[in-house]
């Protein structure tokens, strides 16, 4: 764990690569190590000197890694890291849109895995990811906001339609409570998208 904190403190671009490598289940089989690496990823990105093309490349690299991940804590950190990339100053509209597209790909994949009920624990990451999306709707180029909301709209529609119809694996206890929160957040983002579109 200490090595990732030290790497994040140094924070050159190759350090970000090192942290991402250790968050990749294809390269790091130990879940605890992936959690430790992913937990430092957002701060490493925020502290590193990265050009917009580098940020875009990192987001594109991170999306398939997140798609392979089975631990909800790691996935949450990966979504937060992509959101940190989207927050960086100096992005042009197209550059921000590209990063928003990678973030949307990850959110859509996560939503699909939760809705099929095969990885119920990922609902924890999905709720946090939708909140991350909600919190990214200010301070980013309007075209990126539109791209993000449009790209995840089908997932939001499916989730909102599942009110009181949680998958069996999510029908009890704290997982049901979290899924209910997901449905509410999806509905909120639907309304935000509708309002955003009407204002243009």
N, C-alpha and C positions, 0 to 999 in steps of 0.2 A: 504494500500500500504506500509506504514512504517513497518508493521510487517514482510513483506516479505524481505524488505531490511535488517532489523535487523537480520532476520533468515539467510539470505545469508552471512552476515558478520561473524556470528558465525560459520556456515558451517560445522557442524558435519554431519555424514551420515544420522542421523534421521531428520536433518533439511531439507535435500534434499527430504526425504520422505514426509515431511510436505508440501513443496512447490509443489511437484508432485500431492499430494492429492488435493490441491487447484487449480490445472490446469486441473483436471479431471471433465468433465461435469456431470458425474454421481454423483459426490460428491459436486461440486460447480456449482450451476445453474446460478450465476451472471457472465455475460461475462466480465464485467470490473474487477472483482476479478480474473478471470482466466487469463486475460491479465497481471494484476499486478504480479501474481504469476509466470507465464511463463517467464516474462521479467527478473526475477532474477535467473532463473534456470541455465543458462549457467555459470554465475559467481559463483553460489553456487557449481556447479560440479567442476569447475576449482579450487575452494578454499578448497574443502573438501578432506580429506584423504580417498581415496576409492581404494580398491584392484581391480585388473582386473576382478575377478568374480563378485564383487559388481557392477562394471560398466556394465558388460554384463547383469546382472539381471535388472539394471535400464533401459537399452536400451530396453530389452524385455518387461518391464512393460510400458514404454512410448509409444511404437508402437501402441498398441490397444487403448490407451488413445487418441493419435493423430487421429486414425481412427474414433473416436466418435466425434471429434471436428468439429464445423461448422464455427468458426471464423478464418479468415486467419492470423490475427496477432498472435494469440495463436499458430497456427500450425507452423508458421515461427519460433517462439522461440523454439518450441519443436524439430524441425529439427536441429536448431543451437545447441541445447543441446546435441543431439545425436552425432553431429559432434565433439563437445568438448570432448565427451567420446572417440571418435576414435583418437583424437589427443594426448591423455594422453600417457606419456612416460611409458615404462615398459611392454607394451602389447606384448605378444607373437603373432606369425602369426595367430594361430587358434583363440585366444581371439579377435584380431582385426577383423578377418573375421566374427566372430559372431556378433559383434557390427555393422559392415558394412552390415550384413544381415538384422538387425533390421532397419537400416537407409534406406536400399533399399525397404523394405516392406512399409515403410511410404511414400517414394517418389512414389512408384508404385500405392499405394492406392490414393494418392493425384492426380496423373495424371489421373487415371480412373475417379475420381469424376469431374475433370475439363472437360475431354473429353466428358462426357455424358451430359454436359451443365446444370445439375441440380443445381449446386452450383457455379455459374460463378465467384463470388468474390474470390474463392479459387485460381484462376489463379495468384493472387498476391503472394500467398504463394508458388505456384509451381515455379514461376520464381526465387524467392529468394532461394528456395530449390535446384534447379538445379545449381545456382551459388555457393551455399554452397558445393555441390558435386564437382564442378569444383575446388574449392579452397582446397578441401581435398585430391587432387590427388598427392600432394607432402608431404613428411614427415610422411607417413603411410606405414606399411609393404606392399610390392608389392603384396602379395597374397590377402590382404584386398582390395587394389585398384582394382585388377582384379575381385574379388568377387562382389564389389559394381557395377562396370561398367557392368559386365555380367548380374547381377540380374535386373538392370534397363534397359537393352538393348531393350526388347520388348516395353516398354513404350517410349523410345527414338525413336524407329522406327515408332511407331504410331504417335507420335507428329510431327516428321519431315515430315511424309507423309501428314500432315494436312496444309501444307503451302498453303495459299490463300483459305483454306477451314475451317475457324473457325466455331465452333458450333454457331447456331443462337444467343444464349444468349451472345456470345462473339464477335459478328460481328460489333459492333459499339463502337465509343468513346475510352476512355482510356483502357477499358477491351480488346478491339481488339488490341490496341498497345501492351499491356502486353502479350497477347497471341502470337502475332507475335514475340515478344522477346523470349518467351518460345520456339517457333519453331526453332528460330536461335540458341538458347543455346543447344537445343536437338541435332541439327545438329553438333554443335561444339563437344559435348561429344561423338557423334558417331565417329567422326574423331579421337578424342583422344583415344577411345577404339580400333579403327583399328590400330593406330600407336603403342599403348601399346602392342597389340597382336603381331604385326609384329616384335617388338623388343625382343620378348621372344623366 
